[in-house]
Amino acid sequence: MTLQQRILSIFKRRRKRSGASCHSGGAGPIGGEGLRKLAIVGNPNVGKSVVFNQLTGRYVTISNYPGTTVDVSRGKAVLDGCPFEVVDTPGMYAMHSITEEERVARKILLDEKPDVILHVVDARNLPRMLPLTLQLIEAGLPVVLELNMMDEAEAAGIDIDTGRLSQRLGIPVVATVAVSGRGLDVLRRTLARAAAIPEKSPLRYDKGLEEALAGLSGLLRTGYGLTNRAIGLLLLQGDTQIENQVKKQEDARWDEIKAATAGARTDYNQPLSYIIALRQQEEVKGILTEVTTKTERGRRRFADWLSQAMMNPYSGSLIFAAIIYVGLYWFVGVFGAGTMVDFIESTVFGQWINPWVTSVAESIIPWQVVRDLFVGEYGVITLGLTYAFAIILPIVGTFFIVFSIIEDSGYLPRLAMLIDRVFKLIGLNGRAVIPIVLGFGCDTMATIVTRTQETRRERLLTTLLLALAIPCSAQLGVIFGILSGSAAALLIWMGTLIFVFLLIGYLASRLIPGQRASFYMEVPPLRLPKLSNVITKTYTRLEWYFTEVLPFFLLASVFLWLGKLTGLFDIVIGWLTPVVEFIGIPGDAAVAFLYGFFRRDFGAAGLYDLNNAGILVGIPLVVAAVTITLFVPCIAQFLVMAKERGWKTAISIALFILPFAFLVGYILNLILTSTGVTL
């Protein structure tokens, strides 16, 4: 026997003694032969993504789940010597799915049949989270329970007997603090060895429900990916997706199954989904009585006081205003759009790069027309790259830093709770705060994130408001930069946008049919942002900027060059000039609005140039800033709107916004000039 064979033999014996096996027939899109599949499930805001990143590192792909618009992250991991494909599923609260994200998460469990299910929960909130654990066990899935954020539970004085909890549930239980890596080595070893399906569910319902479940289980065939008992529970709760699947597979017996389900429901005065959830909560309460104790050390910390203050209508509004002032106004607006842009645009590009590139182009390109493509008034380098790197990049970069800090601290869910009351006035709820706040980074990205909202009505409302009244970070920073010299101008701009946001939101919520969704959100602990996390998130978003946004600037420069060359540019400017002059803006600003057709921030950068030249100041500057902020969505956002909401909806939104933006600009100019406001 060779040395390599002896080493392999020793390794196999060790694996055999440990009870682990690295072989599985399953293989996913990333995987291939020999990879076991691990699916991470759990509520939103419990640290699933942190766990996913800790397990997989940078070996990650993100793509839409087939047939949906929901993003699913997949990666590779080696856990205690075993190679895994790891799938980070969208957030889910229960097996009985409501949102598209929950349906996708459950579909992954049903269709891809993972070898191990890692259920990540917030250790502080076990009463709300363990019902899903019971449902996963009831479904006959190989579950490992991860009690994440144990440091927060300990700080709150909650002691959890993980060994006893494991016995009561019949599954492995591991305590971790994912952000610091505590307990992750134990988790990796546990996941590598976990493949056993719980022998039986620890939960029993009343006699009537048990009889109904037994009857349904007898009528159902196997092959659903869940136990017949779990399928029966979902049928009793009226889960339409499961009903359609059962109807398709049990065509001959569907009428009998449907009759049995209807008969069981008639025996109860309340919805079975409520009765089942109540029984699960009751079981969880009994389990937690045995496995948890509250100690005296759980005192209220400063973080707890601050968390409550952030969600209080009065103190929360002041904190939000302070974050806007320090983060967006000072850091993004003054430092990013002011100091950094001035240096990069005026010195780096204005004195070094553009003069050198222009001289090189003049020496090697004899044809003026071709030379203009690169270094002319609309040249790819002197306009496209200058705008992208000198004006937009510093603003986008500083915003991404601020947003990463806010995101990593746990402030966003608290902001959602704070704004929920206001958003209800316009037919939305606090969940919409996530895409709305993301819109201040990039409206295109935020439009994609509207998928997380429960109803079509909410997704349509949020998409409209993002396209109309939410400036992206680059546009926001440029406008902050040109209006920061006058507090009155900045307040008028902000006040007008807020008024339009609320007015259009209120009117649209009355006109768009559909059901209002309920609002429920887990609030993670407040933490000091980790520098490594902030750097990683900022880097990832800047990488997205260079790959997704930069090409639009270069393409826009080419279109503008072609437009100038063919005369089409002058024709469009001729159309726009009387329109912008009608609302009180100098005709030279028509060029900036033409830029805005390609990208909103491109148009804002055009206003920046006019302001620096002294052409656009005072009331016309404020009117122009408001109008171009409300202006039609950029090409990228429009295409994403068409993909997410359909071409008809995207075109309708654009056709509404275009005249509405100029109407608001006209009314604002009329009010400011008639009242004699000095800016």
C-alpha positions, 0 to 999 in steps of 0.5 A: 500500500502506498503512502497516499493510499494509507493516508486515504484509508486513515481519513476514511476510517476517521470519517466513518467513526465520526458518522459523517459522509461527504457523498450525496446524489444531489447536485445544484447549479453550482455543485456537480457530482459529489456535492451535498446541498445545504439550504439556509432558511429563516426569518429576515434579519436573523443573520442568514447572510452573515452565516452564508458569507462565513461558510462560503467566503467569496465563492458566490453567485447570485441569480434569479430563481428560475421562473421568478424575479427573486434573487438566490445566493449560491456558494461552495463551502468545505465543512469539516472536509465535506464539500457542500453547495450552500443556498441562501434562501429568501426570508420566510416566516412559515411553511404556509407561504404568503410572499413570493420570497417565501414561496421561492424558499419553500420551492427550494426545499421541495424541488432541490431536496437539500441534504441539510437544512440550516434554520438560523434564528435570533436567540433572543426571539425564540417564541416567534422563531421556533414555530418554523423549526417545528414546521420544518421537523414536521415536514420530515426535513433534516434540520440543524437549528442555529441559535444566532446572536447568542451574545445578545441573548446573554446580554438580555439575561436569557440562558438557553440549555442547547442540549435540552433543546436538542433533545426536545426537538430531536435535532442538532442545536448549535449556539453561535455569534456569526458576526464574530465567528463564535461557534462556527467551527462547531456549526461546520462540524455539525453540518458535515455530520447532519443528515438524519431526518427526525423520527417523528414530529414533537407536535400533536394537534387536537383530535379533530385535526389529527383525524383530518391529517390522518385521512389526508395522509392516506389519500396522498401519494409520496414525492412532494418533498415534504411528509404527507402530514405537512402537505395535509397541514398546508392544504387545511390552511388553504395554501393555493400553491400546494393545492395546485400541486396536489391537484396536478399530482392527484387528479383522480382523487382531487375531489375526495381530497378537496372534500376532506379538506372542506369537511375538516374546516367546517368543524371549526369556527376559526380559520385553521391557519389560526388554530394551527399557529396557536397550537404551534405557539403553545408547543413552543411555549412549553419547550421554552419553559423547560430550556430557558431561564431568565437571569438577573444579569439581563439589564437594559443597556444603552443599545436598548435605549437607543433602539427604542429611541430610534423607533419613537416618533419624536426622538426617532425623527430627530435621529433620522434628521441627524443621520440625513444631515451628517451622512447625506448632507455633510459627508455625501453632499459637502465632502463627496460632491464638494471637496472630492469632486472639486479636486478630481474634476478641476485638478485631476481631469481638468489640469492633468488627464483631459489636456494630456488626452486632448493633445495626444488625440490631436497628434494621432487622429487627423480627422476632427469628427473622429477626434470629437468622439474621444475628446470633443464636447461630448467625447467618451473621455472628456465627457463620459469618463470625466462625469463618471469618475470626477463627478459621479464616482466620489458621490456614489462612493461616499453614499455607499460608505454611509449606506453600508454603515447604516445597514451594518448597524441594524438601523434600517429595520428601525427606520422601517418601524418609524416610518410605517405610520407615515407610509400607511397614509400613502398605501404602503407600510414600513417594509417599503422603507428598504427599497425607498432608502436603497433608491437614494443609492440607486433607483435601478437596484431599488426597483429590483428590491420591490420584489420583497413587498407582499402585494402587486399593489405595493410593488407598483406604488413603490416603483412609481414613487422611486421613478418620480421622487427619489433621487439616486445618490449621484444625482442627490450628491450633485444637487446637494453640492449645487444647492448647499450654498443656500439653506433656503434653496435646499429646503425648498427643493426638499420640501417640494419633493416630500410634498410630491412624494406624499401627494402622488403616493396618496392619490395613487393609493386611492386609484390603484386597486388591490389589497393592503399588506400587513406589516411585520418585521424582525428588528435585529440588535444594534451593533457597532458596524464592523470596518471589514463589513463596511469595506466589503459592502462598499467595494461590492457596490462600487464593483457593481457601479463600474460594471453596470453604470459606467458603460451607460456613461460611455454609451451616452457619450457616443449617442450624444456624439452621434446626435451632434453629428447627425443634427438630431441632437440640435433638433431635440435641444430645439424641442426642449429649449422652449419647454425649459424656458417656459418654466423659468429656466435658461435655455442652455439647461435643455442640454442637461435635460437631454443628458437626463434621458440617459441617466439622471445623474448625467443630467444633474452633472449638466446642471453642475456645469451650468452652475459653475459657469454662472448660467444657472443660479437663484430661483431658476437653479432651484426650479431646475433641480426640482424638475430634473429630480422628478424627470423621467427615469434613466434608461437602466431604471426604465428597463428594470421597470419594464422587466419587473412590472411589464412594458405597459406599466413602465411606459405609462409611468414614464409618460405620466412623469415627463409632463408632471415634472415640468408642471411642478417646475412651472408651478414652483417657479410661479410661486417663487417669483410671485412671492419675491423669494431671494435665493 
